[in-house]
Amino acid sequence: MQIKVVRESENAFFKRKDLDLEIAHAGEPTPRTDDIAAQIAAKYGVDKSQVVIEYVLTKKGSNESLSKAKILKDRPVKVEQPTPASTAAAQPVQPAA
C-alpha cells in the first residue's frame, strides 16, 4: 500500500492538519482505516490516536482509493458520559403524596 498526499493544509481554527490522500493498493482489497492511520502517524511522527480517517472511497474494480484524513494537534480527550442506570441510582426516589 502506497499513500500519496495530494493536498495538505493547516486548519489553525480547529488545531489540525487536513490531508487529501491517494492510496495505491495493487492486488489488495481496500485498506482498513486503522492501517492508513498507522502509516500517516508514522510518516508525520504523531500518535495514532491523533489521526482521524474521515472516509476511504474505492471505485469498483480499481486498485486506487481516495481518502481524507485529519491530524489533530492534541490527543483527543475521552469524556465519560453517565449511564442512565447510574444516574437513576444516584437520585433519591420521591414518595407518592
C-alpha positions as CSV (number, residue, x, y, z in Angstrom):
1,M,0.0,0.0,0.0
2,Q,1.4,3.3,-1.1
3,I,0.0,6.6,0.3
4,K,0.4,9.8,-1.6
5,V,-0.6,13.1,-0.1
6,V,-2.4,15.1,-2.7
7,R,-3.2,18.2,-0.6
8,E,-2.1,19.2,2.8
9,S,-3.5,22.3,4.7
10,E,-3.2,23.7,8.2
11,N,-6.5,24.4,9.9
12,A,-5.5,26.7,12.7
13,F,-9.0,27.3,14.0
14,F,-9.6,23.6,14.7
15,K,-5.9,23.0,15.5
16,R,-5.4,20.2,13.0
17,K,-3.9,19.4,9.6
18,D,-6.2,18.3,6.8
19,L,-4.9,15.8,4.2
20,D,-6.4,14.5,0.9
21,L,-4.8,11.2,0.0
22,E,-4.5,8.8,-2.9
23,I,-3.8,5.2,-1.9
24,A,-2.5,2.6,-4.4
25,H,-3.2,-0.9,-3.2
26,A,-2.5,-3.2,-6.2
27,G,-3.6,-6.8,-5.7
28,E,-5.1,-5.9,-2.2
29,P,-8.6,-5.1,-1.0
30,T,-9.5,-1.5,0.1
31,P,-7.2,-0.7,3.0
32,R,-8.6,-0.6,6.5
33,T,-8.7,2.8,8.2
34,D,-6.5,1.5,11.1
35,D,-3.8,0.6,8.6
36,I,-4.0,4.0,6.9
37,A,-3.9,5.9,10.3
38,A,-0.9,3.9,11.4
39,Q,1.1,4.8,8.2
40,I,0.1,8.5,8.4
41,A,1.1,8.6,12.1
42,A,4.5,7.1,11.3
43,K,5.0,9.5,8.4
44,Y,4.2,12.6,10.5
45,G,5.6,11.4,13.8
46,V,2.4,11.6,15.8
47,D,0.4,9.1,17.9
48,K,-2.1,7.0,16.0
49,S,-4.9,8.4,18.3
50,Q,-4.3,11.8,16.8
51,V,-5.1,10.6,13.2
52,V,-8.7,10.6,12.1
53,I,-9.7,9.0,8.8
54,E,-12.9,10.5,7.5
55,Y,-13.5,8.1,4.6
56,V,-11.9,5.8,2.1
57,L,-13.5,5.5,-1.3
58,T,-12.6,2.9,-3.9
59,K,-14.2,2.7,-7.4
60,K,-15.4,-0.8,-8.3
61,G,-12.5,-2.9,-9.8
62,S,-9.9,-0.2,-9.1
63,N,-6.6,-0.5,-7.2
64,E,-6.7,3.1,-6.1
65,S,-8.6,4.7,-3.3
66,L,-9.2,8.3,-2.3
67,S,-9.2,9.3,1.4
68,K,-9.5,12.3,3.7
69,A,-7.6,12.4,7.0
70,K,-7.1,14.8,9.8
71,I,-4.1,15.0,12.1
72,L,-5.1,16.6,15.4
73,K,-2.5,18.7,17.3
74,D,-3.5,17.2,20.7
75,R,-4.6,13.8,21.6
76,P,-8.4,13.6,21.9
77,V,-9.8,13.7,25.4
78,K,-12.2,10.9,26.2
79,V,-15.2,12.2,28.2
80,E,-17.2,9.6,30.0
81,Q,-21.0,10.1,29.9
82,P,-23.0,8.9,32.9
83,T,-25.1,5.8,32.1
84,P,-28.8,6.0,32.7
85,A,-28.6,3.2,35.3
86,S,-26.0,5.1,37.4
87,T,-27.9,8.4,37.1
88,A,-31.2,6.8,38.3
89,A,-29.4,5.1,41.2
90,A,-27.9,8.4,42.3
91,Q,-31.3,10.2,42.5
92,P,-33.5,9.5,45.5
93,V,-37.0,8.2,44.9
94,Q,-39.7,10.7,45.9
95,P,-42.6,9.0,47.8
96,A,-46.1,9.5,46.4
97,A,-48.1,12.1,48.2
